[in-house]
Amino acid sequence: MSRARIPSPPDLGIYLRDARRAKDWTQSQLAERTSMRQLTISNIERGVGSMPLARLITLIAALGLAPVQGRLWIPRPQSTTRRRLGLVCSKT
């Protein structure tokens, strides 16, 4: 079994921020879609504090990201926009 590299909290925050920006969403819009506060989204994107797994799954689903072994995210079939740090997400 191969070992997946787990990014640091700031790296994960960059991935999530880039995915949000690829959709042209503000932090407030993402917060509304996920029933989180805008401050929570800001803290996650900056890698501040800890994040429960359920919150991460909620963000992954809202942003249309798909996790796989060996990589943090891969595109869903309709995805076309590549972002820095290997993040791929779809604009909807």
N, C-alpha and C positions, 0 to 999 in steps of 0.2 A: 504494500500500500504506500502510495506517495504522500508526502507531507505537504500540506498547503501552507503558504506563507500568510500569516495573519498580520494585517497592517496595524500600525499604531493608531490610537484614537484620532490624532490629527490627520493621518492619511485617510482613514475611513471618512472623516468629515469632509475632506476634499472631494472624495468620490461622490458622496451624497450631494454636496453643493453643486458640483459640475452636472450631475444628473438633473437637479432641480433647474439650474440655469438653462440646460439644453431644452427643457420644456417651456422656457420663458415664464416660469413661475416665480413669484416672490416668496420669501420665507413665510409671510402671512397666508398666502394661498396654499402652500404645502401644509402649514399648520391647520388650516381649516379642513383640508381633505383628510387629514390624519387624526383629527380631534386632539391635537397637541397645541401648546402655546407657541407663539412666535419666538419667545425667549428660549424655549426648549430646542427649537430648530436651530437657532443661532448658536447655542452652546454645543450642540452635536456637531455642527459644521466647523466649529473652532476646536473640537476635540477636548472640550472642557467637561469634567465630571464623568460619570459612568452612565451606561445606557442598558436597560433591561433588554433581553433578547426579544421579547414581544414587541418592544418599540422599534427595534431594528427591522423585524419582519414587517411591521406596519409600513415603515418607510420604504423598504424594498418593493412591497406590493404597490404602494401609491406611485412610485417612480417608474414602475414597469421594468425593474431589474430582475435578473434571474441568477441565483448563486450556483456555482458548480465547483467540484473538487479540483484543486490545483490552481484555480483563479478566483478572484473575488467575484467578478460578474461577467456574464456573457450576454450578448443581445438575444432578445426574443426574435423570432423569425422576421417580424416587421421592422426591426430596428435598422437604422441607417446612419445615425450620427455618432462618430467617434470623438471622444473627448480625451484630455490628457490623463496620464497614469493608467492607460489601458481601459478606462471606463467606456462602455458602450451602452447607449440607452436610446429609447425611441422618443420622437416628438409627437405628442398627441394633443 
